[in-house]
Amino acid sequence: MNSTENVRNAFHVVYNTYENIHKLMDYTKTIAPEKSHYVSVVDKFLRYKSDNDFAGWFIGDFILIFQNKDHNEFENEWRDGPLYVMEIELYDEELELKESQLPCIRLSKFVYDNETMQGWGKGCSPSNHWRFYYPLRNADLMNIELVNGYSRITPINQESSDRHYWGVQHIVSKQIPLMDVTADNVVDKIFKTFDSL
């Protein structure tokens, strides 16, 4: 196989992977209000994009945000309860040479003070991806402990969390293999995991 075929085949695989990720995200948002207590609260998925950094030309991480539909809605359309974050992670350059569980889905519960949430604007730009990506990984600002398969994450300094991560007070997160999720088990794998956080 020559280089031309390798490039063509690589992009074919990426295209098909993106198509399947799109189907999974759309399906998850569609069935959430029908088969769970959750609703998608942001229309578009969050992601890192950059014209200046070629790593930003390739999307390796997709984030959807849900909230419990039974919680009261604020004027800004957020609800008075945690954010439930579904992150589909395909690739991480830092883990490339290490043993990795990628591709995976990280399911997380982000807890904020209600007064803080009421001060947010409506919606969430796709470029706010980093506000939900880095708190799970930034050991300089967050205390990250692994307990019985769950990551328990708290700010080392709440003031830094207020400044960088919209004031998140704590996070509970669980990682599952992406390939374990099918159309038949999305409710169990995604929404019942949210229930357990």
Accessible surface in RSA format (square Angstrom, percent):
REM  Atomic radii and reference values for relative SASA: ProtOr
REM  Chains: A
REM  Algorithm: Lee & Richards
REM  Probe-radius: 1.40
REM  Slices: 20
REM RES _ NUM      All-atoms   Total-Side   Main-Chain    Non-polar    All polar
REM                ABS   REL    ABS   REL    ABS   REL    ABS   REL    ABS   REL
RES MET A   1   164.80  85.3  83.12  55.0  81.68 194.5  84.85  72.1  79.94 105.9
RES ASN A   2    86.85  59.9  77.70  75.1   9.15  22.0  40.60  97.7  46.26  44.7
RES SER A   3    85.04  71.9  79.46 106.0   5.58  12.9  39.58  84.3  45.46  63.7
RES THR A   4    89.77  63.9  81.97  83.1   7.80  18.6  52.35  70.3  37.42  56.6
RES GLU A   5    62.55  35.9  62.44  47.2   0.11   0.3  10.44  20.2  52.11  42.5
RES ASN A   6    75.89  52.3  69.79  67.4   6.11  14.7  23.46  56.5  52.44  50.7
RES VAL A   7    88.76  58.4  87.00  78.8   1.76   4.3  88.76  77.1   0.00   0.0
RES ARG A   8   142.24  59.7 134.25  68.4   8.00  19.0  72.38  98.9  69.86  42.3
RES ASN A   9    65.80  45.4  64.83  62.6   0.97   2.3  23.01  55.4  42.79  41.4
RES ALA A  10    52.31  48.1  43.39  67.0   8.93  20.3  51.41  72.4   0.90   2.4
RES PHE A  11   141.90  71.0 139.49  86.4   2.41   6.3 139.88  84.8   2.02   5.8
RES HIS A  12   111.23  60.8 105.01  73.0   6.22  15.9  71.09  73.3  40.14  46.7
RES VAL A  13    92.49  60.9  90.33  81.8   2.16   5.2  92.14  80.1   0.34   0.9
RES VAL A  14    46.50  30.6  45.61  41.3   0.89   2.1  46.50  40.4   0.00   0.0
RES TYR A  15   149.19  69.7 145.94  83.0   3.25   8.5 103.09  77.5  46.11  56.8
RES ASN A  16    52.56  36.2  52.37  50.6   0.19   0.5  19.63  47.3  32.93  31.8
RES THR A  17    45.48  32.3  41.88  42.5   3.60   8.6  28.04  37.7  17.44  26.4
RES TYR A  18    64.16  30.0  60.21  34.3   3.96  10.3  60.17  45.2   3.99   4.9
RES GLU A  19    77.04  44.2  69.34  52.5   7.70  18.3  22.19  42.9  54.85  44.8
RES ASN A  20    87.21  60.1  82.06  79.3   5.15  12.4  24.56  59.1  62.66  60.6
RES ILE A  21     6.09   3.5   5.96   4.4   0.12   0.3   6.09   4.4   0.00   0.0
RES HIS A  22    99.99  54.6  99.76  69.3   0.23   0.6  62.28  64.2  37.71  43.9
RES LYS A  23   122.28  59.7 116.12  71.3   6.16  14.7  77.67  69.9  44.61  47.5
RES LEU A  24    28.14  15.7  22.59  16.2   5.56  14.0  27.41  19.3   0.73   2.0
RES MET A  25     7.81   4.0   7.81   5.2   0.00   0.0   6.64   5.6   1.18   1.6
RES ASP A  26    58.10  40.7  56.64  56.4   1.46   3.5  22.81  53.7  35.29  35.2
RES TYR A  27    83.41  38.9  79.10  45.0   4.31  11.2  60.38  45.4  23.03  28.4
RES THR A  28     0.00   0.0   0.00   0.0   0.00   0.0   0.00   0.0   0.00   0.0
RES LYS A  29    52.74  25.7  44.73  27.4   8.01  19.1  22.46  20.2  30.28  32.3
RES THR A  30    80.51  57.3  69.82  70.8  10.69  25.5  53.94  72.4  26.57  40.2
RES ILE A  31     9.72   5.5   9.72   7.2   0.00   0.0   9.72   7.0   0.00   0.0
RES ALA A  32     0.00   0.0   0.00   0.0   0.00   0.0   0.00   0.0   0.00   0.0
RES PRO A  33    54.51  39.7  46.62  42.5   7.89  28.7  46.82  38.7   7.68  47.8
RES GLU A  34   123.37  70.8  84.94  64.3  38.43  91.5  43.25  83.7  80.12  65.4
RES LYS A  35   124.54  60.8 100.36  61.6  24.19  57.6  57.20  51.5  67.34  71.7
RES SER A  36    20.96  17.7   3.22   4.3  17.74  40.9  15.18  32.3   5.78   8.1
RES HIS A  37    95.28  52.1  95.17  66.1   0.12   0.3  60.74  62.6  34.54  40.2
RES TYR A  38     5.99   2.8   5.99   3.4   0.00   0.0   0.67   0.5   5.31   6.6
RES VAL A  39    26.34  17.3  26.18  23.7   0.16   0.4  26.34  22.9   0.00   0.0
RES SER A  40    36.80  31.1  12.47  16.6  24.32  56.0  11.04  23.5  25.76  36.1
RES VAL A  41    34.58  22.8   6.93   6.3  27.65  66.6  14.73  12.8  19.86  53.9
RES VAL A  42     8.93   5.9   4.96   4.5   3.97   9.6   8.11   7.1   0.82   2.2
RES ASP A  43   131.06  91.8 113.89 113.4  17.17  40.6  34.06  80.2  97.01  96.7
RES LYS A  44   133.00  64.9 128.08  78.6   4.93  11.7  74.98  67.5  58.02  61.8
RES PHE A  45    48.33  24.2  47.52  29.4   0.80   2.1  47.52  28.8   0.80   2.3
RES LEU A  46     0.08   0.0   0.08   0.1   0.00   0.0   0.08   0.1   0.00   0.0
RES ARG A  47    58.82  24.7  56.10  28.6   2.72   6.5   1.19   1.6  57.63  34.9
RES TYR A  48   103.75  48.4  98.74  56.2   5.01  13.0  88.06  66.2  15.69  19.3
RES LYS A  49   115.89  56.5  91.63  56.2  24.26  57.8  55.67  50.1  60.22  64.1
RES SER A  50    26.70  22.6  14.89  19.9  11.80  27.2  14.78  31.5  11.91  16.7
RES ASP A  51   133.11  93.2 111.87 111.3  21.24  50.2  31.30  73.7 101.81 101.5
RES ASN A  52   152.18 104.9 115.51 111.6  36.67  88.3  33.36  80.3 118.82 114.8
RES ASP A  53    57.35  40.2  52.46  52.2   4.89  11.6  23.78  56.0  33.57  33.5
RES PHE A  54   152.83  76.5 147.15  91.1   5.68  14.8 147.15  89.2   5.68  16.3
RES ALA A  55    45.38  41.7  33.76  52.1  11.61  26.4  39.70  55.9   5.67  15.0
RES GLY A  56     0.47   0.6   0.00   N/A   0.47   0.6   0.00   0.0   0.47   1.1
RES TRP A  57   167.78  67.3 141.99  68.7  25.79  60.5 141.34  75.4  26.44  42.9
RES PHE A  58    79.04  39.5  71.65  44.4   7.39  19.2  75.21  45.6   3.84  11.0
RES ILE A  59    23.70  13.5  22.23  16.6   1.47   3.5  23.24  16.7   0.47   1.3
RES GLY A  60    11.00  13.6   0.00   N/A  11.00  13.6   4.77  13.1   6.22  13.9
RES ASP A  61    12.15   8.5  11.35  11.3   0.80   1.9  11.35  26.7   0.80   0.8
RES PHE A  62     9.55   4.8   8.87   5.5   0.68   1.8   8.96   5.4   0.59   1.7
RES ILE A  63     0.09   0.1   0.07   0.0   0.03   0.1   0.09   0.1   0.00   0.0
RES LEU A  64     1.86   1.0   1.18   0.8   0.68   1.7   1.80   1.3   0.06   0.2
RES ILE A  65     0.13   0.1   0.00   0.0   0.13   0.3   0.00   0.0   0.13   0.3
RES PHE A  66     0.00   0.0   0.00   0.0   0.00   0.0   0.00   0.0   0.00   0.0
RES GLN A  67     0.00   0.0   0.00   0.0   0.00   0.0   0.00   0.0   0.00   0.0
RES ASN A  68    26.87  18.5  26.87  26.0   0.00   0.0   0.00   0.0  26.87  26.0
RES LYS A  69    75.90  37.0  60.48  37.1  15.41  36.7  38.30  34.5  37.60  40.0
RES ASP A  70    96.28  67.4  64.84  64.5  31.45  74.4  32.17  75.7  64.11  63.9
RES HIS A  71    57.73  31.6  51.59  35.9   6.15  15.7  31.56  32.5  26.17  30.5
RES ASN A  72   110.14  76.0 104.23 100.7   5.91  14.2  25.28  60.8  84.86  82.0
RES GLU A  73    97.31  55.9  66.23  50.1  31.08  74.0  19.89  38.5  77.42  63.2
RES PHE A  74    33.63  16.8  23.84  14.8   9.79  25.5  29.30  17.8   4.33  12.4
RES GLU A  75   172.34  98.9 147.76 111.8  24.58  58.5  69.77 134.9 102.57  83.7
RES ASN A  76    14.33   9.9  10.46  10.1   3.87   9.3  12.97  31.2   1.35   1.3
RES GLU A  77    96.67  55.5  86.44  65.4  10.23  24.4  24.09  46.6  72.58  59.3
RES TRP A  78     4.82   1.9   4.55   2.2   0.28   0.7   4.56   2.4   0.26   0.4
RES ARG A  79    40.06  16.8  40.06  20.4   0.00   0.0   0.00   0.0  40.06  24.3
RES ASP A  80    42.27  29.6  30.57  30.4  11.71  27.7   2.43   5.7  39.84  39.7
RES GLY A  81     9.52  11.7   0.00   N/A   9.52  11.7   9.52  26.1   0.00   0.0
RES PRO A  82    25.18  18.4  24.01  21.9   1.17   4.3  24.48  20.2   0.70   4.4
RES LEU A  83     0.00   0.0   0.00   0.0   0.00   0.0   0.00   0.0   0.00   0.0
RES TYR A  84    19.53   9.1  19.53  11.1   0.00   0.0   0.01   0.0  19.52  24.1
RES VAL A  85     0.67   0.4   0.67   0.6   0.00   0.0   0.67   0.6   0.00   0.0
RES MET A  86     0.63   0.3   0.12   0.1   0.51   1.2   0.12   0.1   0.51   0.7
RES GLU A  87     0.37   0.2   0.37   0.3   0.00   0.0   0.20   0.4   0.17   0.1
RES ILE A  88     0.69   0.4   0.69   0.5   0.00   0.0   0.69   0.5   0.00   0.0
RES GLU A  89     0.49   0.3   0.49   0.4   0.00   0.0   0.13   0.3   0.36   0.3
RES LEU A  90    29.92  16.7  15.36  11.0  14.56  36.6  15.36  10.8  14.56  39.2
RES TYR A  91    94.66  44.2  84.24  47.9  10.42  27.1  71.24  53.5  23.42  28.9
RES ASP A  92    21.62  15.1  15.70  15.6   5.92  14.0   4.35  10.2  17.27  17.2
RES GLU A  93   119.56  68.6 107.51  81.3  12.05  28.7  33.14  64.1  86.43  70.6
RES GLU A  94   145.56  83.6 127.81  96.7  17.75  42.3  49.50  95.7  96.06  78.4
RES LEU A  95    50.11  27.9  48.90  35.0   1.21   3.0  49.06  34.5   1.05   2.8
RES GLU A  96   107.34  61.6  76.09  57.6  31.25  74.4  24.34  47.1  82.99  67.8
RES LEU A  97   175.86  97.9 139.84 100.0  36.02  90.5 144.17 101.3  31.69  85.3
RES LYS A  98   136.94  66.8 121.51  74.6  15.43  36.7  80.26  72.2  56.68  60.4
RES GLU A  99   179.91 103.3 141.43 107.0  38.48  91.6  64.38 124.5 115.53  94.3
RES SER A 100    47.60  40.2  14.34  19.1  33.26  76.6  19.64  41.8  27.96  39.2
RES GLN A 101   131.89  73.8 114.59  83.7  17.31  41.2  48.35 102.9  83.54  63.4
RES LEU A 102    37.52  20.9  12.74   9.1  24.78  62.3  13.01   9.1  24.51  66.0
RES PRO A 103    44.38  32.3  40.90  37.3   3.48  12.7  40.90  33.8   3.48  21.6
RES CYS A 104     0.30   0.2   0.30   0.3   0.00   0.0   0.30   0.8   0.00   0.0
RES ILE A 105     0.00   0.0   0.00   0.0   0.00   0.0   0.00   0.0   0.00   0.0
RES ARG A 106    41.40  17.4  41.17  21.0   0.22   0.5   1.05   1.4  40.35  24.5
RES LEU A 107     0.00   0.0   0.00   0.0   0.00   0.0   0.00   0.0   0.00   0.0
RES SER A 108     0.45   0.4   0.45   0.6   0.00   0.0   0.00   0.0   0.45   0.6
RES LYS A 109    39.61  19.3  39.57  24.3   0.04   0.1   0.61   0.6  39.00  41.5
RES PHE A 110     0.30   0.1   0.30   0.2   0.00   0.0   0.30   0.2   0.00   0.0
RES VAL A 111    28.58  18.8  28.58  25.9   0.00   0.0  28.58  24.8   0.00   0.0
RES TYR A 112    13.24   6.2   1.46   0.8  11.78  30.7   0.00   0.0  13.24  16.3
RES ASP A 113    59.80  41.9  55.20  54.9   4.60  10.9  14.63  34.4  45.17  45.1
RES ASN A 114    65.27  45.0  60.24  58.2   5.03  12.1  17.12  41.2  48.15  46.5
RES GLU A 115   141.35  81.2 132.05  99.9   9.30  22.1  44.01  85.1  97.34  79.5
RES THR A 116    54.91  39.1  43.02  43.6  11.89  28.3  29.01  39.0  25.90  39.2
RES MET A 117     0.39   0.2   0.39   0.3   0.00   0.0   0.00   0.0   0.39   0.5
RES GLN A 118   101.97  57.0  81.64  59.7  20.33  48.4  15.80  33.6  86.18  65.4
RES GLY A 119    68.95  85.0   0.00   N/A  68.95  85.0  36.55 100.3  32.40  72.6
RES TRP A 120    31.03  12.5  19.88   9.6  11.15  26.2  23.45  12.5   7.58  12.3
RES GLY A 121    55.57  68.5   0.00   N/A  55.57  68.5  40.61 111.5  14.96  33.5
RES LYS A 122   140.92  68.7 110.58  67.8  30.35  72.3  62.01  55.8  78.91  84.1
RES GLY A 123    38.29  47.2   0.00   N/A  38.29  47.2  27.41  75.2  10.89  24.4
RES CYS A 124    16.37  12.4   0.00   0.0  16.37  38.5   3.92   9.9  12.44  13.4
RES SER A 125    53.33  45.1  41.98  56.0  11.35  26.2  36.21  77.1  17.12  24.0
RES PRO A 126    32.44  23.6  32.44  29.6   0.00   0.0  32.44  26.8   0.00   0.0
RES SER A 127    79.21  66.9  64.88  86.6  14.33  33.0  49.58 105.6  29.63  41.5
RES ASN A 128    25.60  17.7  25.60  24.7   0.00   0.0   0.00   0.0  25.60  24.7
RES HIS A 129     9.88   5.4   9.88   6.9   0.00   0.0   7.31   7.5   2.57   3.0
RES TRP A 130    91.42  36.7  90.77  43.9   0.66   1.5  75.22  40.1  16.21  26.3
RES ARG A 131    47.81  20.1  46.90  23.9   0.91   2.2   1.05   1.4  46.76  28.3
RES PHE A 132     0.47   0.2   0.36   0.2   0.10   0.3   0.36   0.2   0.10   0.3
RES TYR A 133    33.42  15.6  33.42  19.0   0.00   0.0  16.35  12.3  17.07  21.0
RES TYR A 134   106.14  49.6 106.14  60.4   0.00   0.0  60.67  45.6  45.47  56.0
RES PRO A 135     0.04   0.0   0.04   0.0   0.00   0.0   0.04   0.0   0.00   0.0
RES LEU A 136    17.54   9.8   4.48   3.2  13.07  32.8   4.48   3.1  13.07  35.2
RES ARG A 137    62.42  26.2  35.91  18.3  26.51  63.1  38.98  53.3  23.43  14.2
RES ASN A 138    36.77  25.4  29.94  28.9   6.82  16.4  10.72  25.8  26.05  25.2
RES ALA A 139    71.58  65.8  55.83  86.2  15.75  35.8  55.87  78.7  15.70  41.6
RES ASP A 140   126.69  88.7 104.11 103.6  22.58  53.4  28.24  66.5  98.45  98.2
RES LEU A 141    41.64  23.2  40.41  28.9   1.23   3.1  40.96  28.8   0.68   1.8
RES MET A 142     2.02   1.0   0.39   0.3   1.64   3.9   0.00   0.0   2.02   2.7
RES ASN A 143    68.82  47.5  65.67  63.5   3.14   7.6  12.89  31.0  55.93  54.1
RES ILE A 144    64.30  36.6  35.84  26.7  28.46  68.6  35.84  25.8  28.46  77.2
RES GLU A 145    94.27  54.1  89.43  67.7   4.84  11.5  21.63  41.8  72.65  59.3
RES LEU A 146   137.75  76.7 104.64  74.9  33.11  83.2 104.64  73.5  33.11  89.1
RES VAL A 147    58.98  38.8  55.49  50.2   3.48   8.4  58.86  51.1   0.11   0.3
RES ASN A 148   140.67  97.0 105.15 101.6  35.52  85.5  38.48  92.6 102.19  98.8
RES GLY A 149    43.44  53.6   0.00   N/A  43.44  53.6  27.35  75.1  16.09  36.0
RES TYR A 150    45.85  21.4  45.85  26.1   0.00   0.0  27.27  20.5  18.59  22.9
RES SER A 151    27.76  23.5  27.39  36.5   0.37   0.9   2.69   5.7  25.07  35.1
RES ARG A 152   103.84  43.6 101.89  51.9   1.95   4.6  39.37  53.8  64.46  39.1
RES ILE A 153     1.64   0.9   0.95   0.7   0.69   1.7   0.95   0.7   0.69   1.9
RES THR A 154    56.77  40.4  56.77  57.6   0.00   0.0  45.97  61.7  10.80  16.3
RES PRO A 155    21.79  15.9   5.10   4.6  16.70  60.7   5.10   4.2  16.70 103.8
RES ILE A 156   108.20  61.6  75.62  56.3  32.58  78.5  81.07  58.4  27.13  73.6
RES ASN A 157    75.54  52.1  69.95  67.6   5.59  13.4  18.46  44.4  57.08  55.2
RES GLN A 158    75.48  42.2  66.99  49.0   8.48  20.2  54.52 116.0  20.96  15.9
RES GLU A 159   119.29  68.5 113.68  86.0   5.61  13.4  36.66  70.9  82.63  67.5
RES SER A 160    12.83  10.8  12.83  17.1   0.00   0.0   0.32   0.7  12.51  17.5
RES SER A 161     1.34   1.1   0.09   0.1   1.25   2.9   0.69   1.5   0.65   0.9
RES ASP A 162    82.54  57.8  63.21  62.9  19.32  45.7  26.64  62.7  55.89  55.7
RES ARG A 163   147.28  61.8 118.60  60.5  28.68  68.3  71.50  97.7  75.78  45.9
RES HIS A 164    62.79  34.3  62.42  43.4   0.37   1.0  37.82  39.0  24.97  29.1
RES TYR A 165     7.30   3.4   6.53   3.7   0.77   2.0   1.06   0.8   6.24   7.7
RES TRP A 166    47.79  19.2  41.26  20.0   6.52  15.3  36.51  19.5  11.28  18.3
RES GLY A 167     4.04   5.0   0.00   N/A   4.04   5.0   1.59   4.4   2.45   5.5
RES VAL A 168     0.00   0.0   0.00   0.0   0.00   0.0   0.00   0.0   0.00   0.0
RES GLN A 169    74.91  41.9  66.99  49.0   7.92  18.8  13.42  28.6  61.49  46.6
RES HIS A 170    69.82  38.2  69.82  48.5   0.00   0.0  43.00  44.3  26.82  31.2
RES ILE A 171     0.00   0.0   0.00   0.0   0.00   0.0   0.00   0.0   0.00   0.0
RES VAL A 172    14.56   9.6  14.56  13.2   0.00   0.0  14.56  12.7   0.00   0.0
RES SER A 173     7.35   6.2   6.50   8.7   0.84   1.9   1.93   4.1   5.42   7.6
RES LYS A 174    59.29  28.9  57.39  35.2   1.90   4.5  28.85  26.0  30.44  32.4
RES GLN A 175    55.47  31.0  35.84  26.2  19.63  46.7  15.69  33.4  39.78  30.2
RES ILE A 176    15.41   8.8  14.75  11.0   0.66   1.6  15.41  11.1   0.00   0.0
RES PRO A 177    68.43  49.9  67.13  61.2   1.30   4.7  67.86  56.0   0.57   3.6
RES LEU A 178    16.07   8.9  14.10  10.1   1.97   5.0  14.10   9.9   1.97   5.3
RES MET A 179   147.43  76.4 123.56  81.8  23.88  56.8 100.26  85.2  47.18  62.5
RES ASP A 180    64.27  45.0  54.02  53.8  10.25  24.2  12.03  28.3  52.24  52.1
RES VAL A 181    18.28  12.0   0.00   0.0  18.28  44.1   0.00   0.0  18.28  49.6
RES THR A 182    67.92  48.3  60.59  61.4   7.33  17.5  63.78  85.7   4.14   6.3
RES ALA A 183    69.53  63.9  51.23  79.1  18.30  41.6  53.09  74.8  16.44  43.6
RES ASP A 184   145.20 101.7 107.68 107.2  37.52  88.7  33.65  79.2 111.54 111.2
RES ASN A 185    35.46  24.5  34.42  33.3   1.04   2.5  18.69  45.0  16.78  16.2
RES VAL A 186     0.72   0.5   0.26   0.2   0.46   1.1   0.26   0.2   0.46   1.2
RES VAL A 187    37.15  24.4  36.52  33.1   0.63   1.5  36.52  31.7   0.63   1.7
RES ASP A 188    78.35  54.9  71.01  70.7   7.34  17.4  22.62  53.2  55.73  55.6
RES LYS A 189    69.19  33.8  67.33  41.3   1.87   4.4  27.32  24.6  41.88  44.6
RES ILE A 190     0.00   0.0   0.00   0.0   0.00   0.0   0.00   0.0   0.00   0.0
RES PHE A 191     2.41   1.2   2.41   1.5   0.00   0.0   2.41   1.5   0.00   0.0
RES LYS A 192   119.19  58.1 112.76  69.2   6.44  15.3  65.18  58.7  54.01  57.5
RES THR A 193    17.23  12.3  13.47  13.7   3.76   9.0   4.08   5.5  13.15  19.9
RES PHE A 194     1.40   0.7   0.00   0.0   1.40   3.6   0.00   0.0   1.40   4.0
RES ASP A 195    86.91  60.9  55.34  55.1  31.57  74.6  29.69  69.9  57.22  57.1
RES SER A 196    66.66  56.3  32.23  43.0  34.43  79.3  41.79  89.0  24.87  34.8
RES LEU A 197    23.76  13.2   0.00   0.0  23.76  59.7   9.33   6.6  14.42  38.8
END  Absolute sums over single chains surface
CHAIN  1 A    11354.3       9442.6       1911.6       5897.1       5457.2
END  Absolute sums over all chains
TOTAL         11354.3       9442.6       1911.6       5897.1       5457.2
